Amino acid sequence: MRILVIEDEHKLGDYLVKGLTESGFVVDLARSGLEGRSLALDGDYDLLVLDVMLPGIDGFAVLEALRKSKSMPVLMLTARDEVADRVRGLQSGADDYLAKPFAFSELLARIQALLRRGKLHEVSNYTLKDLNLDVVARKATRNGLRLELTAKEFALLTLLMRRQGNVLSRTQLAEQIWDINFDSDTNIVEVAIRRLRSKIDDPFDEKLLHTVRGMGYVLESRQGGIP
C-alpha cells in the first residue's frame, strides 16, 4: 500500500518515512503544501498523512483541494490541540486527527484503522487453491499453515494475489513494492521473488508462483494441463 506524507519538519518527516516503510508501506514524502497537493492530486495513494502547518499553503488548503476529486483516507497531524482546529479539519474532510507529539505506535494503529474502514466494501481476503491471504489481519497461510513473511514479502504477495493470473514485470514490481525505477543492474526483484517462492511454493507439491521468461512473474494455478 502507498502512503503520502506531507510534513515540513525534516526530522519528523524522515522518521515517519522510515517507520512506515519498515511497517511494509511504500511512502512518498512532500515537504511543502504545494508539492504535497500536486502529489496527492496526481498520484495513486491509499492514505494521506497531512500536517496542518506547511510552507506555501497549509494542510487545510491541501485537504480542500483533494476532497474535490478524491476520497482517500486522510490523517491530519498538528502541533495544535485546540478543539476549533480539530473541528475545522474534520469538517474539511479529514478522517482522523492526531496532535503532536505522538507515539508512532498510535499513528500506525490509526492508519491501520483508517485503511480497514476504507476496505470494508472491498476485497481484503484472497485465495488461490490452498494459498490464503488476509490483508487486514496481515496473515498468509498455505494448506492451513501460517507463512512467516517479512513486510516486503507480504506486500509482494499481496500485489501478486490481487493481480493473480496477470503477468507483472520486474519494472512494475520494483515501482510498486520498492518505489524505485527499475535498474537492469539491480536484482532486488529476483532476490525477493526467490525468497517468497521458498516460503509459498518450495514446501508444497503444486507451484503457484511462476516465471514468464522475458516478461515477469505470475501467480496462478497451472494444474489441469495448463502449460
HELIX and SHEET records of a PDB file:
HELIX    1   1 HIS A   10  GLU A   22  1                                  13    
HELIX    2   2 GLY A   33  ASP A   42  1                                  10    
HELIX    3   3 GLY A   59  LEU A   66  1                                   8    
HELIX    4   4 VAL A   83  GLN A   91  1                                   9    
HELIX    5   5 PHE A  104  GLY A  118  1                                  15    
HELIX    6   6 ALA A  151  ARG A  162  1                                  12    
HELIX    7   7 ARG A  170  ILE A  177  1                                   8    
HELIX    8   8 ILE A  188  ILE A  200  1                                  13    
SHEET    1   A 5 VAL A  26  ALA A  30  0                                        
SHEET    2   A 5 ARG A   2  ILE A   6  1                                        
SHEET    3   A 5 LEU A  47  ASP A  51  1                                        
SHEET    4   A 5 VAL A  74  THR A  78  1                                        
SHEET    5   A 5 ASP A  96  ALA A  99  1                                        
SHEET    1   B 4 ASN A 125  LEU A 128  0                                        
SHEET    2   B 4 LEU A 131  ASP A 134 -1                                        
SHEET    3   B 4 LYS A 139  ARG A 142 -1                                        
SHEET    4   B 4 LEU A 145  ARG A 146 -1                                        
SHEET    1   C 2 LEU A 209  VAL A 212  0                                        
SHEET    2   C 2 GLY A 216  LEU A 219 -1                                        
END                                                                             
